[in-house]
Amino acid sequence: MAQHSAPSALQFLANRPLTPASTLGLRLVVLLVTWSERRRTRRALGSLDDHMLKDIGLTRWMAETEATRPFWDGPDHWRR
């Protein structure tokens, strides 16, 4: 009985062409996961104290500005 590891199974799937509906579904899932992660990290950023913000090189204003942005709003570009 052959056993496939998860990476080899994923590699097999990655090399197969997707139907348009599958592509759309996958893009939707990626978008929802991205939004969820963005929401989670912005909330966490808003809860950091001033000492922790100083450790990562942010001011309170910068953290609050980022934390209050909506989840669908993409990455901030003020640090270019």
C-alpha positions as CSV (number, residue, x, y, z in Angstrom):
1,M,0.0,0.0,0.0
2,A,1.6,3.2,-1.1
3,Q,1.4,6.2,1.2
4,H,1.7,9.8,-0.1
5,S,3.0,12.5,2.0
6,A,1.0,15.8,2.1
7,P,3.7,17.7,0.2
8,S,3.8,15.3,-2.7
9,A,0.0,15.2,-2.9
10,L,0.0,19.0,-2.9
11,Q,2.7,19.1,-5.5
12,F,0.5,16.7,-7.7
13,L,-2.4,19.1,-7.3
14,A,-0.3,22.2,-7.9
15,N,0.8,20.8,-11.3
16,R,-2.8,20.2,-12.6
17,P,-4.6,22.9,-14.5
18,L,-7.6,24.3,-12.7
19,T,-11.0,25.0,-14.2
20,P,-12.2,28.6,-14.3
21,A,-14.6,27.9,-11.4
22,S,-11.9,26.3,-9.3
23,T,-9.6,29.2,-10.0
24,L,-12.3,31.6,-8.9
25,G,-13.1,29.6,-5.8
26,L,-9.4,29.4,-4.9
27,R,-8.9,33.1,-5.3
28,L,-12.0,33.7,-3.1
29,V,-10.6,31.5,-0.4
30,V,-7.2,33.2,-0.6
31,L,-8.9,36.6,-0.4
32,L,-10.9,35.6,2.7
33,V,-7.9,34.2,4.5
34,T,-5.9,37.4,3.7
35,W,-8.7,39.6,5.1
36,S,-9.0,37.4,8.2
37,E,-5.3,37.6,8.8
38,R,-5.2,41.3,8.2
39,R,-8.0,41.9,10.7
40,R,-6.4,39.7,13.3
41,T,-3.0,41.3,13.0
42,R,-4.4,44.9,13.0
43,R,-6.4,44.1,16.2
44,A,-3.2,42.7,17.8
45,L,-1.2,45.8,16.8
46,G,-3.9,48.0,18.4
47,S,-3.5,46.2,21.7
48,L,0.3,46.6,22.0
49,D,1.6,48.9,24.7
50,D,4.0,51.7,24.1
51,H,7.0,49.6,25.1
52,M,6.2,46.9,22.6
53,L,5.5,49.4,19.9
54,K,8.9,51.0,20.6
55,D,10.6,47.6,20.2
56,I,9.2,47.2,16.7
57,G,9.9,50.8,15.7
58,L,6.3,52.2,15.6
59,T,4.7,55.1,17.3
60,R,1.3,55.0,19.0
61,W,-0.1,57.2,16.2
62,M,1.3,54.8,13.5
63,A,-0.2,51.7,15.4
64,E,-3.6,53.3,15.9
65,T,-3.7,54.5,12.3
66,E,-3.0,51.0,11.0
67,A,-5.2,49.3,13.6
68,T,-8.3,51.3,12.7
69,R,-8.1,50.6,9.0
70,P,-10.8,48.2,7.6
71,F,-9.7,44.6,6.8
72,W,-10.3,45.1,3.1
73,D,-7.9,48.0,2.9
74,G,-4.6,46.7,1.6
75,P,-1.1,47.2,3.2
76,D,-0.1,50.6,4.2
77,H,2.5,52.4,2.2
78,W,3.6,55.0,4.7
79,R,6.8,53.1,5.4
80,R,8.2,53.2,1.8
